[in-house]
């Protein structure tokens, strides 16, 4: 899926529909740091790649990417084998 085609309005609409606990989880600095730590532990230290991972996780929360598609999306977007 080409996520660049998603508009700010589409993202905001999905975000607004989320329960409060998921809204908090998406923007939690603690969760962002956990994601970054996991990436570093797996030798993903490039800032651009970290941002892609964070965005993909956000798209899972918003329902644009399923957890089943996540590994394929990581491979395709980070150019991993």
C-alpha positions in Angstrom: 0.0 0.0 0.0 1.3 3.5 -0.8 0.9 5.3 2.5 1.8 8.6 0.9 -1.7 8.6 -0.5 -3.2 8.8 2.9 -4.4 12.3 3.7 -4.0 14.1 7.0 -7.8 14.1 7.2 -8.0 10.3 6.8 -5.3 9.8 9.5 -7.1 12.3 11.9 -10.5 10.7 11.3 -9.1 7.2 12.3 -7.3 8.7 15.2 -10.4 10.4 16.5 -12.3 7.0 16.4 -9.7 5.3 18.7 -10.4 4.7 22.3 -8.5 7.1 24.6 -6.1 4.4 25.8 -4.9 3.7 22.2 -4.6 7.5 21.5 -2.4 7.7 24.6 -0.3 4.7 23.5 0.4 6.1 20.1 1.7 9.4 21.4 3.4 8.0 24.5 7.1 9.0 24.7 7.7 5.8 26.8 6.3 3.6 24.0 8.4 5.5 21.4 11.5 4.9 23.4 10.7 1.2 23.7 10.3 1.0 20.0 13.6 2.7 19.4 15.3 0.5 22.0 14.0 -2.7 20.2 15.2 -1.3 16.9 18.7 -0.5 18.3 18.8 -4.0 19.8 18.2 -5.4 16.3 20.8 -3.1 14.7 18.3 -0.7 13.1 19.9 2.6 14.1 19.4 4.7 11.0 17.0 7.5 11.9 15.1 7.2 8.7 14.5 3.5 9.3 13.5 4.2 12.9 10.9 6.7 11.6 9.5 4.2 9.1 9.1 1.6 11.9 7.4 4.2 14.1 5.1 5.2 11.3 4.2 1.6 10.4 3.3 0.9 14.1 1.1 4.0 14.1 -0.6 2.7 10.9 -1.3 -0.6 12.7 -2.9 1.3 15.6 -5.0 3.3 13.1 -6.1 0.1 11.2 -4.4 0.8 7.9 -1.9 -2.0 8.3 -2.7 -5.4 9.9 -0.3 -7.0 12.3 0.0 -9.9 9.8 1.2 -7.5 7.1 3.6 -5.7 9.4 6.7 -7.9 8.7 6.1 -7.7 4.9 5.8 -3.9 5.2 9.0 -3.7 7.2 10.8 -5.8 4.6 9.5 -3.7 1.7 9.9 -0.3 3.3 13.3 -0.9 4.8 14.6 -2.9 1.9 15.4 -6.0 4.1 15.6 -9.6 2.9 
